[in-house]
Amino acid sequence: MRTRTWAIFIIANIIVTTLVVLTILYVWELRQSSVTSSATSSPEAPAVADTTSAPTEPPMSSPTSPTQSTQYTVQAGDTLGGIAQAYDVSLPDLMAANGIDDPNLLQIGQTLVIPINHPTPIDGSPETATPESTPNTLPRVPLPTLTVSGPPLVEIAQVVGAGELANEVAVVRNLGGAVDLEKWTLSDAENNTFVFPMTMLFADAQMRIHSTPGRSTPSDLYWGRDTTAWNSGELITLSDSTGNVVDTYIVP
């Protein structure tokens, strides 16, 4: 009787222990499954974008472009003021660039240097370089119409230094409108004749004709003689390109 009781007790104890172990294993497995499911379902944290950017350096200012120049050949009817206006430069700058003291004295065929300033754009962008024009390729710029000041009135103003080659000068002046003196002549009874080159004489301007050799300018022409041309008391005649007498003058 006692042996059967112990046997029942042991079997019951084994069954309880087995149930407890199984319960513990079941609970542990449920917890592991919950942790795994939770880890799998949680989304990854989004990557934080680096919003830090390098500071933008201010654009470096570029130096002002140097003043450039082009050339222009004087035509019949041109004035220095009209040329300056056509190229949008000031008259003093144009005179300084060409060493001209009297703006009224120009010579047809004379080459003028036209200063033109090309500034760098304000935004600092590079400017496209433009090749400098030459007299042969320079486009003809329409010039302002000359102001009509009446017909030309050219006369022999005076002769100074007659008989002294170094000082002998005949002065011709224009009291009327502009005139082209090309092929006009200044002569005496001894056939000493000076032929004017292609030269424009403007209103209220004068031209000096030196008997000596020298380099001609818009206001001074050089004959290139090695002897004097004018004598005191002789008559000098100024004639136009067709041979018509324009004025006469007796050398003092």
Stockholm file with secondary structure:
# STOCKHOLM 1.0

chainA/1-252         MRTRTWAIFIIANIIVTTLVVLTILYVWELRQSSVTSSATSSPEAPAVADTTSAPTEPPMSSPTSPTQSTQYTVQAGDTLGGIAQAYDVSLPDLMAANGIDDPNLLQIGQTLVIPINHPTPIDGSPETATPESTPNTLPRVPLPTLTVSGPPLVEIAQVVGAGELANEVAVVRNLGGAVDLEKWTLSDAENNTFVFPMTMLFADAQMRIHSTPGRSTPSDLYWGRDTTAWNSGELITLSDSTGNVVDTYIVP
#=GR chainA/1-252 SS CHHHHHHHHHHHHHHHHHHHHHHHHHHHHHHHHHHHHHHHHSCCCCCCCCCCCCCCCCCCCCCCCCEEEEEEECCTTCCHHHHHHHTTCCHHHHHHHHTCSCTTEECTTCEEEEEEECCCCTTCCCCCCCCCCCTTTCCCCCCCCCCCCCSCCEEEEEEESTTCTTTCEEEEEESSSCEECTTCEEECTTCCEEECCSCEECTTEEEEEESSCCCCCSSEEECCCSSCCCCTTCEEEEECTTSCEEEEEECC
#=GC SS_cons         CHHHHHHHHHHHHHHHHHHHHHHHHHHHHHHHHHHHHHHHHSCCCCCCCCCCCCCCCCCCCCCCCCEEEEEEECCTTCCHHHHHHHTTCCHHHHHHHHTCSCTTEECTTCEEEEEEECCCCTTCCCCCCCCCCCTTTCCCCCCCCCCCCCSCCEEEEEEESTTCTTTCEEEEEESSSCEECTTCEEECTTCCEEECCSCEECTTEEEEEESSCCCCCSSEEECCCSSCCCCTTCEEEEECTTSCEEEEEECC
//
